[in-house]
Every structure is written in C-alpha cells, then in structure tokens.
C-alpha cells in the first residue's frame, strides 16, 4: 500500500470531529502555501506586468467603482 493509500484509509477512519479538525488544518496549510507562492511570484517579478496593466487601466479611466 502506498503512502497516499495509507493516508486515504486513515482519513476515512476519522470521526466527524477529527475529520473537521483535519479539514481546517489542511485548508490553513493550503492558504499558507498559496501565500508563500504569491510572495515568491511577486519577489520574482512574475506579477509586475499584471500590476502595470492594472495601473494603466486605472489611470486611463477604464475602471469603475463597484
């Protein structure tokens, strides 16, 4: 049995309370990793073109309040 299969089996055996705790922990971990990836992308300049495009659209008056 692979590690993933063991993890899946263990998850299926959790009580509702334990499953909820795991779900919340996993969501927090996912958000944390997403934040780190965004921070790294910003640091690497990968989002610079999008930022410049958004600023240009705003300055050209192509934005509206929502």
C-alpha positions, 0 to 999 in steps of 0.5 A: 500500500502506498503512502497516499493509500495509507493516508486515504484509509486513515482519513476515512477512519476519522470521526466527524470531529477529527475529520473537521479538525483535519479539514481546517488544518489542511485548508490553513496549510493550503492558504499558507502555501498559496501565500508563500507562492504569491510572495515568491511570484511577486519577489520574482517579478512574475506579477509586475506586468499584471500590476502595470496593466492594472495601473494603466487601466486605472489611470486611463479611466477604464475602471469603475467603482463597484 
